[in-house]
Amino acid sequence: MNKQYIIIGCLVLAIYAPTTLGQKTEIDLRLYEKRLISRHGQDGILQKIFDLIEAPSRYYVELEAGNGHYQSTTKYLKKKYGWKGLLLDRVHDNPALNLHKESVTPENVCMILKKYNVPHEFDLMIINGGMEFYIWKALSASYKPRVVVITFNQDFNYDEDVVKPYDSSHDDQSASASILALAILGRYLEYSLVYQESTAHNLFFIHDDALIENRVIFKHTNDASKLYTGTPKAIKTANFTSSLALLHHP
């Protein structure tokens, strides 16, 4: 990859750090990982995040939600706190859970959310199942979730700004982008990277407005080098691109 993108990417993260407004205590989300229903530690992390920044609508959207029960990222919020929302999956359908069979792509994500009357501002967006970078970028045209949980490709190191080529067939369901690439996209969309769970599957972003309003700061915010716990591999990236290239040339 072009080293210039890596250097510029790090500068982007540093320059646009959110204002803390006097908040002195950093929250270490690693202390709050807890798996009750979710596949990894998302239950405890999300519980702590929303204890701190609140959830005005208690509304979620989860992509590739499975059957809505097994290893669900949102079921704990619904069961314990009465949240509601939209579940989408390529295979499963259960109207009783507001779970609908849909193949979500960057081209149709906004149309699908509109179809199911998702509010333009809501509390939690879960993005996984491939093409995450492209879906989040497309989603931002019409929707502003307070928190975004998104899968990333841990095979790339924290200093690699790497995004897989766009898959027009949408068959590739492996994670599409590195931690740095998604962190740069987050800054572009005015979100801060606040955590990467210890299993190195999901990243947690909070919109800067919510951080500023609640005067909250998390340990290592926007510092991919300190949050990353993945295991990088030697992967040929000749046909890959970068977040900055995609943001500069949409």
C-alpha positions in Angstrom: 0.0 0.0 0.0 1.0 3.6 -0.5 2.8 4.8 2.6 1.5 8.3 2.1 -2.0 7.0 2.8 -0.9 5.5 6.1 0.8 8.8 7.2 -2.1 11.0 6.1 -4.5 8.6 7.7 -2.8 8.9 11.1 -2.8 12.7 10.8 -6.5 12.7 10.0 -7.3 10.7 13.2 -5.1 13.1 15.3 -6.4 16.3 13.9 -10.1 15.5 14.3 -10.1 14.2 17.9 -13.4 15.3 19.6 -13.5 17.9 22.3 -13.6 16.4 25.8 -15.1 19.6 27.5 -13.4 19.0 30.8 -13.9 15.2 31.1 -10.9 13.9 33.0 -11.6 10.2 33.6 -11.0 8.0 30.6 -13.3 5.0 30.3 -11.6 1.7 29.6 -14.2 -0.4 27.8 -12.0 -3.5 28.1 -13.2 -3.7 31.7 -16.8 -4.1 30.5 -16.7 -6.8 27.9 -19.5 -9.3 28.7 -21.1 -12.0 26.7 -24.7 -12.9 27.6 -26.3 -13.4 24.2 -23.9 -11.9 21.7 -21.2 -13.9 20.0 -18.4 -11.9 21.7 -18.3 -9.2 24.4 -20.7 -6.8 22.7 -23.4 -7.1 25.4 -21.3 -5.6 28.2 -19.7 -3.0 26.0 -22.9 -1.6 24.6 -24.5 -1.6 28.0 -21.7 0.6 29.3 -21.7 2.9 26.3 -25.4 3.6 26.5 -25.1 4.1 30.3 -22.8 7.0 29.5 -24.2 8.5 26.3 -27.9 7.6 26.8 -30.2 6.2 24.1 -33.0 8.7 23.2 -34.9 6.4 20.9 -33.8 2.9 22.0 -33.9 1.9 18.4 -31.4 -0.4 16.6 -30.8 -1.8 13.1 -28.8 -5.0 12.8 -27.5 -6.4 9.5 -27.0 -10.1 9.0 -28.9 -10.7 12.2 -29.2 -14.4 11.9 -32.4 -15.8 13.4 -32.7 -12.9 15.8 -31.9 -15.1 18.8 -28.7 -17.0 18.6 -25.6 -14.8 19.2 -27.7 -11.7 18.5 -26.0 -8.4 19.2 -29.2 -6.6 19.9 -31.4 -9.1 21.8 -29.9 -8.3 25.2 -30.9 -4.6 24.7 -34.4 -5.6 23.7 -34.8 -8.2 26.5 -33.3 -6.1 29.4 -34.0 -2.5 28.4 -37.0 -2.8 26.1 -35.3 -1.6 22.9 -36.9 -2.2 19.5 -35.7 -2.1 16.0 -35.1 -3.7 12.6 -33.3 -7.0 12.0 -32.2 -7.9 8.4 -30.7 -11.1 7.2 -30.1 -12.8 3.8 -31.6 -16.1 5.0 -34.0 -15.6 7.9 -37.4 -14.0 8.2 -39.6 -13.6 11.2 -42.1 -10.7 11.2 -42.8 -11.2 14.9 -39.2 -10.1 15.6 -39.3 -7.4 12.9 -36.7 -9.7 11.2 -36.9 -9.5 7.4 -35.1 -11.4 4.6 -33.1 -8.8 2.7 -29.8 -8.8 0.9 -28.4 -5.4 1.9 -25.9 -3.7 -0.4 -24.4 -0.2 -0.6 -26.8 0.5 -3.5 -30.0 -0.4 -1.6 -29.2 0.1 2.1 -30.9 3.5 2.4 -33.9 2.3 0.4 -34.4 -0.8 2.6 -34.2 1.3 5.8 -36.7 3.7 4.4 -39.0 0.7 3.4 -39.2 -0.3 7.1 -39.6 3.2 8.4 -36.3 3.5 10.2 -35.9 7.0 11.7 -33.1 9.1 10.2 -31.5 9.4 13.6 -31.4 6.3 15.9 -29.2 4.8 18.5 -27.4 1.7 17.2 -26.3 0.3 13.8 -24.7 -3.1 13.5 -22.9 -3.6 10.2 -21.4 -7.0 9.2 -21.5 -9.6 6.5 -19.1 -8.1 4.0 -18.8 -4.7 2.2 -19.0 -3.0 5.6 -16.9 0.0 4.5 -19.1 0.7 1.4 -22.3 0.1 3.3 -21.5 2.5 6.1 -20.4 5.2 3.6 -23.6 4.8 1.6 -25.8 4.7 4.8 -24.4 8.0 5.9 -26.2 9.8 3.1 -29.5 9.5 4.9 -29.0 8.0 8.4 -27.2 9.0 11.5 -27.0 6.4 14.2 -25.4 7.5 17.5 -23.3 4.2 17.8 -22.0 2.0 15.0 -20.6 -1.5 15.6 -18.9 -2.8 12.5 -16.8 -5.9 11.7 -13.2 -5.3 10.4 -10.5 -7.4 8.9 -7.9 -8.1 11.6 -5.5 -9.6 9.0 -4.2 -6.1 8.3 -2.1 -4.3 10.8 -3.1 -1.1 12.6 -1.1 1.0 10.3 -2.4 -0.4 7.0 -5.2 1.6 5.3 -6.7 -1.3 3.3 -10.1 -1.8 1.7 -11.0 -4.8 -0.4 -12.2 -4.1 -3.9 -15.9 -3.5 -4.3 -17.6 -6.8 -5.0 -20.5 -6.1 -7.4 -21.8 -9.7 -6.9 -22.0 -9.2 -3.1 -21.0 -12.8 -2.6 -17.9 -12.1 -0.5 -19.1 -11.9 3.2 -15.6 -11.6 4.7 -14.7 -8.3 6.4 -13.9 -5.6 3.9 -11.5 -3.2 5.6 -8.7 -2.7 8.1 -9.1 -1.0 11.4 -7.3 2.1 10.1 -9.4 2.3 7.0 -12.6 2.2 9.1 -11.2 4.7 11.6 -10.5 7.1 8.8 -14.0 6.6 7.4 -15.4 7.2 10.9 -13.5 10.5 11.2 -14.8 11.5 7.8 -18.3 10.9 9.0 -17.7 12.6 12.4 -17.5 9.4 14.4 -14.8 8.4 16.9 -13.4 4.9 17.2 -13.7 4.2 20.9 -13.0 0.4 21.1 -12.0 -2.8 19.4 -13.2 -5.8 21.3 -10.5 -8.2 22.5 -11.5 -11.0 20.1 -10.6 -8.6 17.2 -13.9 -8.9 15.4 -15.8 -5.7 16.0 -15.1 -1.9 16.2 -17.2 0.5 18.2 -17.8 4.0 17.0 -19.7 6.9 18.6 -20.8 10.0 16.8 -18.9 13.1 18.1 -22.1 14.9 18.9 -22.9 12.2 21.5 -19.4 12.3 23.0 -19.5 16.1 23.3 -23.0 16.3 24.7 -22.3 13.8 27.4 -18.6 14.9 28.1 -17.4 11.3 27.8 -13.9 10.2 26.7 -12.8 6.6 26.2 -9.3 5.2 26.6 -7.3 5.3 23.3 -10.0 7.1 21.4 -9.1 7.1 17.6 -5.7 5.5 18.3 -5.8 2.3 16.1 -2.2 1.4 17.2 -3.3 1.0 20.8 -6.7 -0.5 20.3 -5.7 -3.1 17.7 -5.2 -6.7 19.1 -5.4 -8.6 15.8 -3.0 -10.9 14.2 -1.7 -9.4 10.9 -0.9 -11.7 8.0 1.1 -11.3 4.8 -1.6 -10.7 2.2 -1.1 -9.5 -1.4 -2.8 -6.2 -1.7 -2.0 -5.2 -5.3 -5.6 -5.0 -6.3 -6.8 -3.5 -3.0 -7.5 0.2 -2.4 -7.5 2.6 0.6 -10.0 4.6 2.5 -8.5 7.9 1.5 -8.5 6.9 -2.2 -12.2 6.0 -1.9 -13.1 9.2 0.0 -11.1 11.3 -2.4 -12.5 9.6 -5.5 -16.0 8.3 -4.6 
